[in-house]
Amino acid sequence: MIFSRILSASRRVPRIIAGLPTRLLSRVRKLGWQNTVVISSIIVGVIVIAVVLNNGNGEEIVPEGERSVSLSTVLELSGEQNTLPVFGIVRSKSEALVRTETSAEVVRVNYSLGDSVSAGTVVAEMRNTSERAALLQAEAAQDVARAVLAKVKGSVRGEQLSILETNVQSAKNALESANTSAMNALFSSYDVTDDAISRKADRVFSNPSSDNPTLILTVADAQLVIAVENGRSKTQIALTRQKKIGATLTSNNIVEELTRTETELREIRNFLDHLISALNKTVVDQDTSEASIVSYKADASAARTNVTASLAALAGAREALDMRVSALDVANKNLEQGITGGQDEDVASAEASVRQAEAGLAAARAAFERTIIRAPISGTINFLSIERGDFIPAFTHVLTVANNEALEVVAHVSEADSRSIAVGSSVRIEDLWDGTMTKIAPVADPTTQRIEVRVGVDDGSGLINGQAVTFSVNRSIAKGTQDSYTIPISALKIETGRTIVFSVNEESQLVAHPVVLGSLLGDMVEIEKGLIPELSIVLDARGLREGQKVVVRQSQ
């Protein structure tokens, strides 16, 4: 290369000499041909030194119109280690979320955010007065059932008979209390019915209490209007009956009244459902504004919620009443057996009563436990969203406990990138922590179309659960055949009908090599066909064309 430059420079010597002043040339001629040769040699020597020094400074002289390029063999490019940058979130390997199982007020919070707890620790407690009482009653019922069984199987002593008599009285007291609770539930349901119809639903009716109530809204569904008006007419019957029975209700007819009132409330709820549907189809006009419709909807929805809650209260009162009646029957029978003595069938019945009492105790204990918020695993409280006095709806996420010492990184990659990594690959997190690829999901998420991957952290000291991090994972590109290699995308030139790479021949001209593309791997691409390992290709094919003359840039 240097010789060619010297030769090119020497060819310009005659022009340089010709350009010298005439007086200087005449003096040169007088010196004779020997001295002329000497002077010419000196000039050429100066040119050689200038070219060598210029080359020593690392600057290449590229002929005008030619471009310099860099080369590398296919084998060298495929042998380079590639890494895939990925964004992920630090997560605990062991983490548990707790949701409430019932709606109630929080009465006690025993721990704070960041505290360490053991599995089973009571973190908080919701109001559970009735559940606690039911649990105590169930425990007593179990004790009674076991005592009865023992009595039936053995002889009855005086003190045992006294216990049985006491149990009968307790059962009577419990039944009376259940009757009172049921009556209170009924009176409350009457109030709910009156409020839902008279104070809320009747806002959209004219003559609501008559035999022909009329909806005052413009609804784009004639059949729905008829259903709503008929429903209002039926609810008037329930309203009238409930006002009358409220003044004469006694414990003698309470069971029948519970059943009938539940039926009426279901009909009222269906009426409210139709009304809400009509409101959703109501047309805004000069008599009905958008704000009025919103207000009507809010009242109807609130009325429906209250009716549903009242139905639940009536069902609970009826179940409690049935249970107290059964308990009194059992207590009376046990007393009778204690006096007269038990037979084989009495023993079988007592054993069944014990099993029934045990089942009741299990149900009461389960209901009580639903009001207790416990830590499901040992760890640190990473999330606690409740305070004393809060009213929490059912199924609300209130607690997260995690083992912050055992961390991993969860990330998502494209399907193409997932094929370039493997379980066991080395990972570098934020250039500070080492890790290992531990899991690659076999299928993509149907929503995001990305593959979940997990990275185990060798030593997570300094990482925080929930922290966003960037990590790089070593690619492990599997080659299906010996003709499959990996090169930079910049080495490709995509033309109509073909994709090529360039090499440089002995005349310094570009030679095109058609290739078949494989997977795209970040800034690299897999070449399935068209390359051999010893071929030296141009690293940047942008702006080049086949046959173009170039200068190969020497490696520094």
Secondary structure by P-SEA (a helix, b strand, c coil): caaaaaaaaaaaaaaaaaaccaaaaaaaaaacaaaaaaaaaaaaaaaaaaaaaaaaaccccccccbbbbbbbcaaaaaabbbbbbbbbbbbbcbbbbbbbccccccccccccccccccccccccccccaaaaaaaaaaaaaaaaaaaaaaaaaccccaaaaaaaaaaaaaaaaaaaaaaaaaaaaaaaaaaaaaaacccccccccccccccccccccccccaaaaaaaaaaaaaaaaaaaaaaaacccccccaaaaaaaaaaaaaaaaaaaaaaaaaaaaaccccccccaaaaaaaaaaaaaaaaaaaaaaaaaaaaaaaaaaaaaaaaaaaaaaaaaaccccaaaaaaaaaaaaaaaaaaaaaaaaaaaaccccccccccccccccccccccccccccccccccbbbbbbcccaaaaaaccccbbbbcccccccccccccccccccccbbbbbbbbcccccccccccbbbbbbbbcccccccccccccccccccccccbbbbbccccbbbbbbbbbccccccbbbbcccccccbbbbcccccccccbbbbbbccc
